[in-house]
């Protein structure tokens, strides 16, 4: 669950950075009242923490669930 929440926050951050790069428009700041607004800073911080968490995804073994809901390796040898 934490992986999915982190991924959603990272996607939000990526989309926000995309609008800044393409249109010089910060969606988070616009929604929450500017870059210095407390809520904007909270969102920026959550996105940063989610990005740090997602680094761990690069170093994990891939696992899938079988039909009974048990974890098993993605590639059976």
Secondary structure, 3 states (H helix, E strand, C coil): CHHHHHHHHHHHHHHHHHHHHHHCCCHHHHHHCCCCCHHHHHHHHHHHHHHHHHHHHHHCCCEEECCCCCEEECCCC
